Amino acid sequence: MKFLKLLIVFTLVLTSCQQNENLVDEQNPLSEIIEEAEGALEGDSDNDNNGDNGDNSGNNNPDEGSDNGNNGNDGSNGQDGNNPEETPGPPKPIDCSVFDGVFEFNTSRNQFVGVKTISISDIKNVKWTVNGTEVTPRTPRVMLVKDHVQQSGKVEICYEAESETCGKLSDCITVDFVK
């Protein structure tokens, strides 16, 4: 009976937490859209959960989940658990060719402009302009057009930044904004 009460309380608390989480998303719906847009720029749609999670409970030992030292490296992928950690090689050089100018894209009925600069790690002094007026978008690589434009029509949007490795990065695009 106590277990049943505990289960009911746990379910109520979990449901309450999920409802509160949904309220936060409804209060700031654009944050998710911005994250989606940045994800599209990065081309990274997985959750980065690609390795051993440390859970050894499924190792089929009769001692119910104790660690057998295997940690999932059973040799099936070339790892036998006895190899020392790999040391990282020299840092990869910055690829300036990833910057291919400003481009327009749409998602969830929102119009964005963005730049691909993911591997250019030394970018500074980012400046966006809309029809010659400097604006500050929510993130340095993506701009939600409706945050900075009030009327439908043709709009010139420019991006400018500096990189010690790549020099001056700049480009402009004319978009047909629809409110």
N, C-alpha and C positions, 0 to 999 in steps of 0.2 A: 504494500500500500504506500509506504514512504517513497519507494522507487517511482510509482505512478505519479505521485504529487510532484516529485522532483522533475520528472519528465515533462509534466504540464507546465511547470514554472519555466523550465528551460525553453520550451517551445514558445511561450508567451514573450520571454525576453528576446529570443531570436527574431520573432515576428516584429516586435517593437523596434529593434535595431534596424531591420530591413526597411521599415516604414520611414524611420528617421533618415536613413541613407537616401531614400527616394525623395524626401523633402529637400535635402540639400541639392540634389541634381535639378529639381524643379525651380529652385531659387536662382540658380546660375546655369541655365541650359546651354549657354554659349561656350562654357569651359570645356564641355565634352566635344563640341563641334571643333573647337580650336585644337584639342588634343588629336582628334581624328585627322584634321588637316595636316598637323605636324607629322603624324604617323605616315600619312600618304607621301609626304616629302622624304621621309627617312626610308620608306620602303620596308619597314619593319612591322609585321603584323603579328608576330608571335609574342608569347609572354615571357620569353627568355628563361623558361623553366626547362632547360635542356640537359641537366646533369643529375647526379646522384643527390637525392633529397635527404640522405642520411637516415632514412627509415629502414631499419633492418628487421622489422617485424615479420616480413614475408620471406625470411631466409630458411624456412622449413626446419629450424632447430627445435628439438623438443623442449627447450627452456623458455618458450613463449616470448620471443622478441628480444632476447639478449643479443648483444653484438658478437658476431662470429669473426669480425675483422675483415669480412669480404667486401662490404660496402658497395656491392653491385658490380665490382670489377672482377668478373669471373673468367676473363680470358676470351670471352666471345667477341669482344671488340678489339682484341689485341692488347688489352691491359690485364696484367695478372696481379696487380696490386703491389708488386715488388719493385717496380721501376721508380726511380727518384723523380721528383717534380721536374718538369721541363722548364728550362730557363728561357725567358723571352729573348728574342733576337733584337737586333737594332730596331729603333722606331721606324715605322713606315713613313716615307716622305709624303708631304702634303701634295695632294693631287689638285692642282688649280683648275683642271678642266671640268671639275664637277659644277663649277659656276657656269651656267649656260644662260644667264640672263633672267629677267623677270618673266614669269608666265602666269596665265590665268587658269583657274580651275573652279569647279562648282561641286558642292556636296551638301546634301540635306537642304536644298533650296537656298543656299547661301553662296555668294560670289566671293572668291578669294583671289589674291595675287600672292605669289611666293617666289622664293629663290632657293636653289639647292646649294647649300654651303656646308653640308654635314661634316665633311672631312677637312674643311679648312678651319683649323682650331685657333688660329691667331687673328681672327676678325675683331676689329674694334671700330669705333666711331660710325656705327650704323645710322643711316639717315634715310627716311622714306619721305617722299613729297607727293601730294595730290594736287594737280594743277598748279604746281609751283609753291604750294604752302606746305611747310614741314609738319608732319603728323607723327604721333607715337603709337604704333600698333601694340597689341597685347604681347606679341612675341617678336623677336628681331627677324625671323625668317618668313613669317606669314602675316598677311594683313587681311582682315575681314573688311571688305570694301564698304559695306553699309555703316560701319562704325565711323567713317570719315567723309562720306558723301551723302548729301541730303536729297538731291534731285536726280531723276533718271536722265541719262544722256551720256555722251562721250566724255571720258575722263582720262587724263594722262597721269600715270602713276610711275614714279621713279624710285630706284633703290641705289644707294651709294654706300660703300664701306671701304675700309682700308685693311690690308693684310700685309704683314712684313714679308711674307713669302711670295704672295701673288700680286702685290701691288694694289692699285686702285681697282675695285670691283664696282661697276656701275652699269645700269641699263634702265630703259624706260619702256613702258607698254601703254597703248591706248586701249581702254576697255569700254564697252557699251554697257554702262551700269543700268540695271532695271530695278527700280524700287519696289 
